[in-house]
Amino acid sequence: MSRIRPVDATTTSPAAAEQLAVTRQMFGSVPNMFATAAQSAPTLAALNAFFAALGKAPLGGAVGEQVAIAVAQANGCGYCLSAHTAIGGMHRVSPANLAAARHGRSDDPTAQAAITLALEIVHTRGRVSDAALARARAAGLDDSAIVEVVGHVALNLFTNYLNNLADTAIDFPVVPLEQAA
């Protein structure tokens, strides 16, 4: 059972209902995470805006989903791991790369560079070394892409922490977390 109750669009505040309608328009449904975030209409508005903006960003959905999977695994978020694995499949990420992202890997060079940088950001809490930043650049990430990776990490930290705190019921095909090595 969730520790924070998802809201019902028919009985919540007008502001939350409006944001839930935005979520439904963007995703075709309202996943439990968004209904949980709707406990605070301004938080859901920010979440919707963050997803909408990064969904149109140059790195693209396939790379963003692989980053999200790697970050979810690193943060032990079963909800996000399950959600982004399903969404990654919708972005035509191969099953092999969906699984590999959990281990910080991808056979796509851009995705690999983004995942490596994202995990470095997570593990160092943003205090990435000059050498790690140089490796990201050498792997093909320019400053715009580097900032975009930070955006993906920030969004996923928010959703990982919300779902871990709330113990959000997973409404995607469940992908079990792996134990850290």
C-alpha positions as CSV (number, residue, x, y, z in Angstrom):
1,M,0.0,0.0,0.0
2,S,1.3,3.4,-0.9
3,R,2.4,5.6,2.0
4,I,1.1,8.8,0.2
5,R,-2.4,8.4,-1.3
6,P,-2.7,9.1,-5.1
7,V,-5.5,11.7,-5.7
8,D,-8.7,11.1,-7.6
9,A,-9.1,13.6,-10.4
10,T,-12.9,13.7,-9.7
11,T,-12.6,14.7,-6.0
12,T,-9.4,16.7,-5.8
13,S,-8.8,20.4,-6.0
14,P,-9.5,22.2,-9.3
15,A,-5.7,23.0,-9.6
16,A,-4.7,19.4,-9.2
17,A,-7.5,18.2,-11.5
18,E,-6.2,20.7,-14.2
19,Q,-2.7,19.3,-13.9
20,L,-3.9,15.7,-14.0
21,A,-5.7,16.6,-17.2
22,V,-2.3,17.9,-18.6
23,T,-0.7,14.6,-17.5
24,R,-3.5,12.6,-19.3
25,Q,-3.0,14.7,-22.4
26,M,0.8,14.1,-22.4
27,F,0.8,10.4,-21.6
28,G,-2.7,9.1,-22.5
29,S,-3.3,8.1,-18.9
30,V,-2.4,9.2,-15.4
31,P,0.2,6.9,-14.0
32,N,0.2,6.5,-10.2
33,M,3.3,8.6,-9.7
34,F,1.6,11.6,-11.2
35,A,-1.6,11.0,-9.2
36,T,0.6,10.9,-6.1
37,A,2.5,14.1,-7.1
38,A,-1.0,15.7,-7.5
39,Q,-1.2,15.9,-3.7
40,S,0.6,19.2,-4.5
41,A,-0.8,20.8,-7.6
42,P,2.3,23.1,-8.0
43,T,4.6,20.1,-7.7
44,L,2.6,18.2,-10.4
45,A,2.7,21.3,-12.6
46,A,6.5,21.4,-12.3
47,L,6.8,17.6,-12.9
48,N,4.6,17.9,-16.1
49,A,6.6,20.8,-17.4
50,F,9.9,19.0,-16.7
51,F,8.8,15.9,-18.5
52,A,7.4,17.9,-21.5
53,A,10.6,19.9,-21.9
54,L,13.0,17.0,-21.7
55,G,10.7,15.0,-24.0
56,K,11.5,17.5,-26.7
57,A,15.2,17.8,-25.9
58,P,17.9,17.0,-28.5
59,L,19.2,13.8,-26.8
60,G,15.8,12.2,-27.5
61,G,13.6,9.8,-25.7
62,A,15.6,6.6,-26.3
63,V,18.7,8.1,-24.6
64,G,16.7,9.8,-21.9
65,E,14.9,6.5,-21.0
66,Q,18.2,4.6,-20.8
67,V,19.6,7.3,-18.5
68,A,16.4,7.1,-16.4
69,I,16.8,3.3,-16.1
70,A,20.4,3.6,-14.9
71,V,19.5,6.3,-12.4
72,A,16.5,4.3,-11.1
73,Q,18.6,1.2,-10.6
74,A,21.3,3.3,-8.8
75,N,18.6,4.8,-6.5
76,G,16.7,1.6,-5.9
77,C,13.5,2.9,-7.4
78,G,11.4,0.0,-8.6
79,Y,8.6,2.2,-9.8
80,C,10.8,4.2,-12.1
81,L,12.8,1.2,-13.2
82,S,9.5,-0.5,-14.3
83,A,8.1,2.7,-15.9
84,H,11.2,3.7,-17.8
85,T,11.7,0.1,-19.0
86,A,8.2,0.1,-20.5
87,I,8.6,3.6,-21.9
88,G,12.0,2.8,-23.3
89,G,10.4,0.0,-25.2
90,M,8.0,2.5,-26.7
91,H,11.0,4.5,-27.9
92,R,12.3,1.4,-29.6
93,V,15.2,0.8,-27.2
94,S,16.1,-2.8,-27.7
95,P,15.5,-5.3,-24.8
96,A,19.2,-5.8,-24.6
97,N,19.9,-2.1,-24.1
98,L,17.0,-1.8,-21.6
99,A,18.7,-4.5,-19.5
100,A,22.2,-3.1,-20.1
101,A,21.2,0.4,-18.9
102,R,20.6,-1.1,-15.5
103,H,24.3,-1.9,-15.4
104,G,25.3,1.5,-16.8
105,R,25.8,0.3,-20.4
106,S,24.5,0.7,-23.9
107,D,25.7,-0.2,-27.3
108,D,24.7,3.2,-28.6
109,P,27.7,5.6,-28.1
110,T,25.6,8.6,-27.3
111,A,23.5,6.7,-24.8
112,Q,26.6,5.2,-23.2
113,A,28.2,8.6,-22.8
114,A,25.0,10.0,-21.3
115,I,24.6,7.1,-18.9
116,T,28.2,7.2,-17.8
117,L,28.0,10.9,-17.1
118,A,24.6,10.5,-15.4
119,L,25.9,7.8,-13.0
120,E,29.0,9.9,-12.3
121,I,26.7,12.8,-11.4
122,V,24.6,10.6,-9.1
123,H,27.6,9.0,-7.4
124,T,29.4,12.2,-6.8
125,R,26.3,14.3,-6.1
126,G,27.2,16.6,-9.0
127,R,30.9,17.0,-8.0
128,V,32.1,15.5,-11.3
129,S,35.8,15.5,-11.8
130,D,37.5,17.4,-14.6
131,A,38.6,14.0,-16.0
132,A,35.1,12.6,-16.0
133,L,33.8,15.7,-17.8
134,A,36.6,15.5,-20.3
135,R,35.6,11.8,-21.0
136,A,32.0,12.9,-21.6
137,R,33.2,15.5,-24.1
138,A,35.6,13.0,-25.8
139,A,32.6,10.6,-26.1
140,G,30.7,13.3,-28.0
141,L,28.7,15.2,-25.5
142,D,28.9,18.9,-26.0
143,D,28.0,21.4,-23.2
144,S,24.3,21.5,-24.3
145,A,24.1,17.7,-24.0
146,I,26.0,17.7,-20.7
147,V,23.4,20.2,-19.2
148,E,20.6,18.1,-20.6
149,V,22.0,15.0,-18.9
150,V,22.0,17.0,-15.6
151,G,18.3,17.8,-16.3
152,H,17.5,14.1,-16.8
153,V,19.4,13.2,-13.6
154,A,17.5,16.0,-11.7
155,L,14.1,14.9,-13.0
156,N,14.9,11.2,-12.1
157,L,16.2,12.0,-8.7
158,F,12.9,13.8,-8.0
159,T,10.8,10.9,-9.2
160,N,13.0,8.2,-7.6
161,Y,12.8,10.0,-4.3
162,L,9.1,10.6,-4.5
163,N,8.3,7.0,-5.4
164,N,10.7,5.6,-2.8
165,L,9.2,7.8,-0.1
166,A,5.6,7.2,-1.2
167,D,6.0,3.5,-2.0
168,T,4.0,4.2,-5.1
169,A,2.1,1.2,-6.4
170,I,3.7,0.2,-9.7
171,D,1.2,0.4,-12.6
172,F,3.7,-0.8,-15.3
173,P,5.0,-4.3,-15.9
174,V,7.2,-4.9,-12.9
175,V,10.9,-5.0,-13.4
176,P,12.6,-6.2,-10.2
177,L,15.5,-4.2,-8.9
178,E,18.8,-6.0,-8.9
179,Q,21.0,-6.1,-5.8
180,A,23.9,-3.7,-6.0
181,A,27.2,-5.5,-6.7
